[in-house]
Amino acid sequence: MRVVIAGGHGQIALRLERLLAARGDEAVGIIRNPAHAADLEAAGAQAVVLDLENSDVDAVAEVLKGADAAVFSAGAGPGSGTARKDTVDRGAAALFAEAAERAGVRRHIQVGSIGADNPENPDVTEEFRHYLRAKRAAEDDLKARDLDWTILRPGQLTDDPGTGLVLLAEQTGRGPVPRDDVAAVLAGLLQAPASVRRTLTLISGEAAIGEAISAL
């Protein structure tokens, strides 16, 4: 498969790129900073420099042309401010999905957030509510499109080594999950028809990743 990943230098994306390259797929990562290209190449991926916050749909569609799947894993990141949460977590996600439609890339996975079903949660900070609103808006935009989409909402991300054991379901409750395991699930979902047009939550659990995906 040729897989184009938005946010190609992110911590999950770099892990995903390594996994795709190791199994013989072609990973293409979209990055904003050309200095990050070497890291993608070291992971076995092709780097494309393109700023999704300041690009038009035609430029993004050109990158997606000929791909088998698209993965949106970009994010403004902590401390980025409310404006960039809207331009990246919502705006860039919508642009990427529109470009996928235009390029004819039907398989589309969007990395969301476990709290996006309740963006007005009073138990989180106002800044985090802005983030959840942006993520929810991106999800709503994707669901309205004629794409074979999957939304994956990971729990609290950690840098612990992956265990390969997860809980993957439409509702799981809250919990942590290593970034290693999120990347491995994304790689598996790319070829999982049962995940199409579903919103899934992911935390650490007791099922092997392959079994969890097969159980969908």
C-alpha positions as CSV (number, residue, x, y, z in Angstrom):
1,M,0.0,0.0,0.0
2,R,1.0,3.6,-0.5
3,V,-0.1,5.5,2.6
4,V,0.1,9.3,3.0
5,I,0.3,10.5,6.6
6,A,-0.5,14.0,7.6
7,G,1.6,15.1,10.6
8,G,4.4,12.8,9.4
9,H,6.9,13.8,12.0
10,G,4.6,13.2,15.0
11,Q,5.5,10.6,17.5
12,I,2.7,8.2,16.4
13,A,3.3,8.9,12.7
14,L,7.1,8.1,12.9
15,R,6.2,4.8,14.6
16,L,3.6,4.0,11.9
17,E,6.0,4.8,9.1
18,R,8.6,2.3,10.5
19,L,5.9,-0.4,10.7
20,L,4.7,0.3,7.2
21,A,8.2,0.3,5.8
22,A,9.0,-2.9,7.6
23,R,6.1,-4.8,6.0
24,G,6.9,-3.5,2.5
25,D,4.4,-0.7,2.3
26,E,5.2,2.8,1.0
27,A,4.8,5.5,3.6
28,V,4.7,9.2,2.7
29,G,4.8,11.7,5.5
30,I,3.6,15.3,5.1
31,I,5.8,17.6,7.2
32,R,6.0,21.4,7.6
33,N,9.6,21.7,8.6
34,P,12.1,20.5,6.0
35,A,14.6,19.8,8.8
36,H,12.5,16.9,9.8
37,A,12.9,15.1,6.5
38,A,15.9,13.1,7.6
39,D,14.0,11.6,10.5
40,L,11.3,10.3,8.1
41,E,13.9,8.9,5.8
42,A,15.5,7.1,8.7
43,A,12.1,5.6,9.4
44,G,11.9,4.4,5.9
45,A,9.4,7.0,4.7
46,Q,9.3,9.6,2.0
47,A,9.0,13.1,3.2
48,V,6.9,15.8,1.5
49,V,7.2,19.4,2.8
50,L,3.8,21.0,2.8
51,D,2.2,23.3,5.4
52,L,-1.4,22.1,5.8
53,E,-2.3,25.3,7.6
54,N,-1.4,27.4,4.6
55,S,-2.1,25.1,1.6
56,D,-5.0,24.7,-0.7
57,V,-6.9,21.5,-1.5
58,D,-5.3,21.1,-4.9
59,A,-1.8,21.1,-3.5
60,V,-2.7,18.5,-0.9
61,A,-4.6,16.4,-3.4
62,E,-1.5,16.3,-5.6
63,V,0.4,14.6,-2.7
64,L,-2.4,12.1,-2.2
65,K,-2.8,11.2,-5.9
66,G,-2.1,7.5,-6.4
67,A,-2.3,6.6,-2.7
68,D,-4.2,3.6,-1.3
69,A,-4.9,5.2,2.1
70,A,-4.6,8.5,4.0
71,V,-4.0,8.9,7.7
72,F,-4.5,12.2,9.5
73,S,-2.2,12.2,12.6
74,A,-1.4,15.9,12.8
75,G,-2.0,18.1,15.8
76,A,-1.2,21.5,17.0
77,G,0.3,20.1,20.3
78,P,0.2,21.2,23.9
79,G,0.7,25.0,24.5
80,S,-0.2,25.9,20.9
81,G,-3.1,28.1,21.8
82,T,-6.7,28.0,20.8
83,A,-6.3,29.5,17.3
84,R,-3.9,26.7,16.1
85,K,-6.1,24.0,17.6
86,D,-8.8,25.2,15.2
87,T,-6.5,25.6,12.2
88,V,-4.7,22.3,12.7
89,D,-6.9,19.9,14.6
90,R,-10.0,20.9,12.7
91,G,-9.0,22.9,9.7
92,A,-6.1,20.8,8.5
93,A,-8.1,17.6,9.1
94,A,-11.0,18.9,7.0
95,L,-8.6,20.0,4.2
96,F,-6.9,16.6,4.2
97,A,-10.2,14.8,4.0
98,E,-11.4,17.1,1.2
99,A,-8.2,16.5,-0.7
100,A,-8.5,12.7,-0.3
101,E,-12.0,12.9,-1.9
102,R,-10.6,15.0,-4.7
103,A,-7.7,12.6,-5.3
104,G,-10.0,9.5,-5.1
105,V,-8.3,8.0,-2.0
106,R,-11.2,6.4,-0.3
107,R,-9.5,4.7,2.8
108,H,-9.1,7.4,5.4
109,I,-8.1,7.1,9.1
110,Q,-8.3,10.0,11.4
111,V,-6.6,10.0,14.8
112,G,-9.0,11.7,17.3
113,S,-9.2,12.0,21.0
114,I,-10.9,9.9,23.6
115,G,-12.9,12.8,25.0
116,A,-14.2,14.1,21.7
117,D,-17.7,12.7,22.4
118,N,-18.0,15.2,25.3
119,P,-16.2,18.3,24.2
120,E,-17.9,20.5,26.9
121,N,-16.7,18.3,29.8
122,P,-16.5,20.6,32.8
123,D,-13.8,18.4,34.4
124,V,-11.1,19.5,31.9
125,T,-9.4,22.8,31.4
126,E,-10.8,25.4,29.0
127,E,-7.8,24.9,26.7
128,F,-8.5,21.2,26.5
129,R,-12.1,21.9,25.7
130,H,-11.0,24.0,22.7
131,Y,-8.9,21.0,21.6
132,L,-11.9,18.6,22.0
133,R,-14.2,20.9,20.2
134,A,-11.7,21.0,17.3
135,K,-11.4,17.2,17.3
136,R,-15.1,16.8,17.4
137,A,-15.6,19.2,14.5
138,A,-13.0,17.3,12.5
139,E,-14.8,14.1,13.2
140,D,-18.2,15.5,12.2
141,D,-16.7,16.8,8.9
142,L,-15.2,13.4,8.1
143,K,-18.3,11.5,8.8
144,A,-20.2,13.6,6.3
145,R,-17.8,12.7,3.5
146,D,-18.0,9.9,0.9
147,L,-15.0,8.1,2.2
148,D,-14.2,4.8,3.8
149,W,-13.3,6.5,7.1
150,T,-12.3,5.2,10.5
151,I,-11.9,7.5,13.5
152,L,-9.5,6.1,16.2
153,R,-9.7,7.8,19.6
154,P,-6.7,6.7,21.7
155,G,-6.6,7.1,25.4
156,Q,-3.9,8.9,27.4
157,L,-0.7,8.5,25.3
158,T,2.4,7.2,26.9
159,D,6.0,6.5,25.7
160,D,6.1,3.2,27.5
161,P,7.1,0.2,25.3
162,G,4.2,-1.3,23.5
163,T,2.7,-4.4,24.9
164,G,0.7,-5.5,21.9
165,L,-2.3,-5.9,24.2
166,V,-5.2,-3.5,23.8
167,L,-8.9,-2.9,24.2
168,L,-10.4,-1.6,20.9
169,A,-14.1,-0.9,20.9
170,E,-16.7,1.8,20.2
171,Q,-16.7,2.6,24.0
172,T,-13.9,1.6,26.3
173,G,-13.8,4.1,29.1
174,R,-10.6,6.0,29.8
175,G,-7.1,4.6,30.2
176,P,-3.6,4.9,29.0
177,V,-2.1,3.4,25.8
178,P,1.5,3.4,24.5
179,R,2.1,5.2,21.3
180,D,3.8,2.0,20.0
181,D,0.4,0.2,20.3
182,V,-1.5,3.1,18.7
183,A,0.8,2.9,15.6
184,A,0.4,-0.8,15.4
185,V,-3.4,-0.6,15.5
186,L,-3.4,2.1,12.8
187,A,-1.3,-0.2,10.6
188,G,-3.7,-3.0,11.2
189,L,-6.8,-0.9,10.6
190,L,-5.7,0.2,7.2
191,Q,-6.7,-3.3,5.9
192,A,-9.6,-3.9,8.2
193,P,-12.9,-3.5,6.3
194,A,-14.9,-4.0,9.4
195,S,-13.6,-0.8,10.8
196,V,-15.0,1.3,8.0
197,R,-17.4,4.1,9.0
198,R,-16.8,3.4,12.7
199,T,-15.5,5.5,15.6
200,L,-13.3,3.4,17.8
201,T,-11.7,4.0,21.2
202,L,-8.3,2.4,22.1
203,I,-6.7,1.8,25.4
204,S,-4.4,-0.8,26.8
205,G,-6.1,-4.1,27.4
206,E,-5.8,-7.9,27.2
207,A,-6.4,-8.7,23.6
208,A,-3.6,-9.0,21.1
209,I,-3.8,-6.3,18.5
210,G,-4.6,-8.7,15.6
211,E,-7.3,-10.4,17.6
212,A,-8.8,-7.0,18.7
213,I,-9.0,-5.9,15.0
214,S,-10.4,-9.2,13.9
215,A,-13.1,-9.0,16.6
216,L,-14.5,-5.9,15.0
